[in-house]
C-alpha cells in the first residue's frame, strides 16, 4: 500500500464487489465500507436492495455501465476516483460481482497507482458461481466434471469473438460465459464447430440471485431457440456442461415460500426492520426505502414543564406512548434533561402507563416498564376509548408522541371528562434517496415490486411525496391497520390490511397473499 502523497492530502479508494444482486451475498467488509465511505461510485448492475443500504451521509456518483452501453467512459470513471481521493475522501468504488472478474478493476487500480492514491481491493461473490448455484447448477460435481472455466462472451467491435473454442471443448469442464446473450448464437455454433456434442446440456440464466431470476435449460443445439422463445434479455449468462442437467432436480431459490417475490418496505430511517429480516428468511427480496426520518424536538421545554407538573400531581395519572420511536426519544430526552425516572413513578399520586400496541409495549419493557393498558385493537382511537373506560374519574393523562399525532386519541378522553396533555416528542421529515427514486418508479410501473408495506400514515405520505405526482393505482399495499389503510386509499392504492398491528400479522398477511406451499413443491420433485 502506498504512503500519502506529500503534495496533497490524499484520501483512499476501496475497489469492492457488491456481488450479483442478492443483498445476502454482500460481504461484511463491503457492507461496512458502505457505512463509512464519503463517496460511493456505483454501476448500473448494483441492485436496488443494496443501494437502499447506502446512508444519507454518503455522496453518490452513478457511472451507469451496462454491457454494450457506457454512458460514463472508463477513462472518466478512473478520473473521478482520482479526483475524489485527492480531496482527502474515503472513496468506495462499488462494482457488480467481483471487480477482477471481467470488471476492469485492474485498469482502475493502475491509474490510482500512477497517481499515488492508496487503495484496497475487496473481492465480491462472482456471478459466474453464484448465479448457477441459485439456479440449482453446481459448477463442479465429481460425477460430471472436475473443472469450470469463466469466459467473457463480449464481442469485439467488429463482432468477432476472441475465444479458443477448440481448447475449451477439450477441457470437458463446465463453461460459464459472462456478458454473452448478444453473442449466444456465435458461442453455441463455435462450440459445436469445435466438436462439442450438440446434445450437451446448456442453460441461460437471467437476473440470477434476484427475485426475478429466470432459468432456461436446453442443449447446445437448442438453447438459442429456447432463449428467444422465453424472451431472455440482459443481464444473463450462459452455462454449458453436463452439470446443467441437475437444475431440474437441485433448483431451490424459487421454491422458498416467498421465492421470486420482491417487496418494498417503507419505514422511518432509524428503525431496524425486523419485518425485512423475516421476509428475507422466507425467500423474498426486500428493498428498504426510508421514506421518513424522525427528528427529536430538542430542546423541548414543553416536555420538561409537562413532566414536572406530572410528577407533582396527586391521584391517578397516565403516561401514554403511541410508538416504539416515541419510547426511544422519550428516554433519550430524560437523559438530556437529567431527569430521574423515579420522579415520575415515585412522586405524588400513582402513575400508570398505556401503550398503543405490542411493539410499543415491548419497547417499554426494555426499560423495565410493563404497561397497565394495551388495547385489543392497536389504533389511536381504540387506545383513547380503552383509556377513557379504565381511567378513574379525575385522572390526568400525559401523551408523549409525534408532533402530528392521530386526531383519534383525544376525543374519547375529552368525552369522558379526563384532562389530557398532548406533548410532541419528535417531528416527521419526509425524504428518499434520489438514486432510489427513479429505480423504484420504474420497478413499480414494470410490475417488479409485488407489494409495498406501510406501518403508519406518515410512511404512506412519505412514500407518495418522495415519488412525486404519479399514478398510485399500480401499488399493491399491505397496511398495518385501518388508519394506515385509509391513508393509502386516498391515493388509489390497492389495499390489504393485517389482522392486527404487529409484525407477525404483517408477515402472515404477506404469506397469505404471495406465499407458495414450500413443502408440496419439494415433495412434487422427489416422488
PEVEN-V293737 format. One record per backbone hydrogen bond with DSSP energy under -0.5 kcal/mol. CO is the residue of the C=O (numbers start at 1). NH is the residue of the N-H. If there is no record, write none. Layout:
BEGIN
co->CO nh->NH
co->CO nh->NH
END
This chain:
BEGIN
co->5 nh->8
co->8 nh->10
co->11 nh->118
co->12 nh->91
co->13 nh->15
co->13 nh->120
co->14 nh->16
co->14 nh->93
co->15 nh->122
co->16 nh->95
co->19 nh->97
co->22 nh->25
co->23 nh->26
co->27 nh->31
co->28 nh->32
co->29 nh->33
co->30 nh->34
co->31 nh->35
co->32 nh->36
co->33 nh->37
co->34 nh->55
co->38 nh->59
co->39 nh->41
co->39 nh->92
co->40 nh->42
co->40 nh->61
co->41 nh->94
co->42 nh->63
co->42 nh->64
co->43 nh->46
co->47 nh->50
co->47 nh->51
co->48 nh->52
co->50 nh->53
co->51 nh->54
co->55 nh->58
co->59 nh->40
co->61 nh->42
co->63 nh->72
co->64 nh->66
co->64 nh->71
co->66 nh->69
co->69 nh->66
co->71 nh->73
co->73 nh->77
co->74 nh->78
co->75 nh->79
co->76 nh->80
co->77 nh->81
co->78 nh->82
co->79 nh->83
co->80 nh->84
co->81 nh->85
co->82 nh->86
co->83 nh->87
co->84 nh->87
co->84 nh->89
co->85 nh->11
co->85 nh->88
co->89 nh->12
co->89 nh->91
co->90 nh->38
co->90 nh->39
co->90 nh->92
co->91 nh->14
co->91 nh->93
co->92 nh->41
co->92 nh->94
co->93 nh->16
co->93 nh->95
co->94 nh->43
co->95 nh->18
co->97 nh->19
co->98 nh->101
co->99 nh->105
co->100 nh->102
co->104 nh->108
co->105 nh->109
co->106 nh->110
co->107 nh->111
co->108 nh->112
co->109 nh->113
co->110 nh->114
co->111 nh->115
co->112 nh->116
co->112 nh->117
co->113 nh->116
co->116 nh->118
co->118 nh->13
co->120 nh->15
co->121 nh->123
co->122 nh->17
co->124 nh->126
co->126 nh->129
co->126 nh->130
co->127 nh->131
co->127 nh->132
co->129 nh->133
co->130 nh->134
co->131 nh->135
co->132 nh->135
co->132 nh->137
co->133 nh->136
co->134 nh->253
co->136 nh->138
co->141 nh->144
co->141 nh->145
co->145 nh->141
co->147 nh->174
co->149 nh->151
co->149 nh->176
co->151 nh->178
co->156 nh->159
co->160 nh->156
co->161 nh->163
co->163 nh->165
co->164 nh->168
co->165 nh->169
co->166 nh->170
co->167 nh->171
co->168 nh->172
co->168 nh->173
co->169 nh->172
co->174 nh->149
co->174 nh->176
co->175 nh->177
co->175 nh->240
co->176 nh->151
co->176 nh->178
co->177 nh->238
co->178 nh->153
co->180 nh->183
co->181 nh->184
co->183 nh->187
co->184 nh->188
co->185 nh->189
co->186 nh->190
co->187 nh->191
co->188 nh->192
co->189 nh->193
co->190 nh->194
co->191 nh->196
co->192 nh->195
co->197 nh->200
co->198 nh->221
co->200 nh->220
co->201 nh->241
co->202 nh->218
co->203 nh->239
co->204 nh->206
co->204 nh->216
co->205 nh->237
co->206 nh->214
co->207 nh->210
co->210 nh->213
co->214 nh->206
co->216 nh->204
co->218 nh->202
co->219 nh->222
co->219 nh->223
co->222 nh->226
co->223 nh->227
co->224 nh->228
co->225 nh->229
co->226 nh->230
co->227 nh->231
co->227 nh->232
co->228 nh->231
co->235 nh->207
co->236 nh->180
co->237 nh->205
co->238 nh->177
co->239 nh->203
co->240 nh->175
co->241 nh->244
co->242 nh->245
co->243 nh->246
co->244 nh->247
co->246 nh->249
co->246 nh->250
co->247 nh->251
co->252 nh->255
co->252 nh->256
co->253 nh->256
co->256 nh->259
co->257 nh->516
co->258 nh->261
co->261 nh->285
co->262 nh->450
co->262 nh->451
co->263 nh->265
co->263 nh->287
co->264 nh->266
co->264 nh->453
co->265 nh->289
co->267 nh->292
co->268 nh->271
co->271 nh->273
co->272 nh->274
co->273 nh->277
co->274 nh->278
co->275 nh->279
co->276 nh->280
co->277 nh->281
co->278 nh->282
co->279 nh->284
co->280 nh->283
co->282 nh->258
co->283 nh->260
co->285 nh->263
co->286 nh->288
co->287 nh->265
co->287 nh->289
co->288 nh->290
co->289 nh->267
co->289 nh->291
co->291 nh->431
co->292 nh->269
co->293 nh->429
co->294 nh->296
co->295 nh->427
co->296 nh->298
co->300 nh->303
co->300 nh->304
co->301 nh->305
co->302 nh->306
co->303 nh->307
co->304 nh->308
co->305 nh->309
co->306 nh->310
co->307 nh->311
co->308 nh->312
co->309 nh->313
co->310 nh->313
co->311 nh->348
co->315 nh->350
co->316 nh->396
co->317 nh->352
co->318 nh->320
co->318 nh->398
co->319 nh->354
co->320 nh->400
co->321 nh->356
co->323 nh->327
co->324 nh->328
co->325 nh->329
co->326 nh->330
co->327 nh->331
co->328 nh->332
co->329 nh->333
co->330 nh->334
co->331 nh->335
co->332 nh->336
co->333 nh->337
co->334 nh->338
co->334 nh->339
co->335 nh->338
co->338 nh->340
co->340 nh->343
co->341 nh->344
co->341 nh->345
co->342 nh->346
co->350 nh->317
co->352 nh->319
co->353 nh->372
co->353 nh->373
co->354 nh->321
co->355 nh->375
co->357 nh->361
co->358 nh->362
co->359 nh->363
co->360 nh->364
co->361 nh->365
co->362 nh->366
co->364 nh->367
co->364 nh->369
co->365 nh->368
co->369 nh->371
co->373 nh->355
co->376 nh->378
co->377 nh->379
co->379 nh->383
co->380 nh->384
co->381 nh->385
co->382 nh->386
co->383 nh->387
co->384 nh->388
co->385 nh->389
co->386 nh->390
co->387 nh->391
co->392 nh->395
co->395 nh->419
co->396 nh->318
co->397 nh->399
co->397 nh->421
co->398 nh->320
co->398 nh->400
co->399 nh->401
co->399 nh->423
co->400 nh->322
co->401 nh->425
co->401 nh->426
co->402 nh->405
co->403 nh->405
co->406 nh->409
co->407 nh->411
co->408 nh->412
co->409 nh->413
co->410 nh->413
co->410 nh->414
co->411 nh->415
co->412 nh->416
co->413 nh->418
co->414 nh->417
co->417 nh->419
co->419 nh->397
co->421 nh->399
co->421 nh->423
co->422 nh->424
co->423 nh->401
co->425 nh->297
co->426 nh->403
co->427 nh->295
co->429 nh->293
co->433 nh->436
co->433 nh->437
co->434 nh->438
co->435 nh->439
co->436 nh->440
co->437 nh->441
co->438 nh->442
co->439 nh->443
co->440 nh->444
co->441 nh->445
co->442 nh->446
co->443 nh->448
co->443 nh->449
co->444 nh->447
co->448 nh->450
co->451 nh->264
co->452 nh->478
co->453 nh->266
co->454 nh->480
co->456 nh->460
co->457 nh->461
co->458 nh->462
co->459 nh->463
co->460 nh->464
co->461 nh->465
co->462 nh->466
co->463 nh->467
co->464 nh->468
co->468 nh->470
co->470 nh->472
co->472 nh->475
co->474 nh->476
co->475 nh->477
co->475 nh->494
co->476 nh->452
co->477 nh->479
co->477 nh->496
co->478 nh->454
co->479 nh->498
co->481 nh->485
co->482 nh->486
co->483 nh->487
co->484 nh->488
co->485 nh->489
co->486 nh->490
co->488 nh->491
co->488 nh->493
co->489 nh->492
co->494 nh->477
co->496 nh->479
co->500 nh->502
co->502 nh->506
co->503 nh->507
co->504 nh->508
co->505 nh->509
co->506 nh->510
co->507 nh->511
co->508 nh->512
co->509 nh->513
co->510 nh->514
co->511 nh->515
co->516 nh->518
co->517 nh->521
co->518 nh->522
co->519 nh->523
co->520 nh->524
co->521 nh->525
co->522 nh->526
co->523 nh->526
co->524 nh->527
END
